Amino acid sequence: MYLVPVLVGVPYQEQVLDFEGMKIRLTLKYNSIGRFWTMDVFEVRSKRMFAQGLSLVCGIPLLNRTLQSFEMFVSDESGENLDPIELSDLGTRNLLFIDLKERL
């Protein structure tokens, strides 16, 4: 699995990941009222949206219901399996990973 770099404490972030020949535009957003993180996942070359407004939660494959060759996961480094609820959680206590489905 590959760690996705995240800017700690930044409520809106957009980056393009070069992953296994794909250009994946990842948008991360923090909802300060509901206290949760969401992500949008868009493949630039094929112009396909894989996820939009998907909540970041621990313990499950995030893109399980979509058709693509990769998967994303959130881990809780504290071992408590808690979702990222604070702005500072993502990139510190919670880490975001990406990998090919065939390697999982």
Sequence and secondary structure as in RCSB ss.txt:
>XXXX:A:sequence
MYLVPVLVGVPYQEQVLDFEGMKIRLTLKYNSIGRFWTMDVFEVRSKRMFAQGLSLVCGIPLLNRTLQSFEMFVS
DESGENLDPIELSDLGTRNLLFIDLKERL
>XXXX:A:secstr
 EE    TT SEEEEEEEETTEEEEEEEEEETTTTEEEEEEEETTTTEEEEEEEE  BSS TTTTS SSEEEEEE
ETTSS     STTTBTTTEEEEEEEGGG 
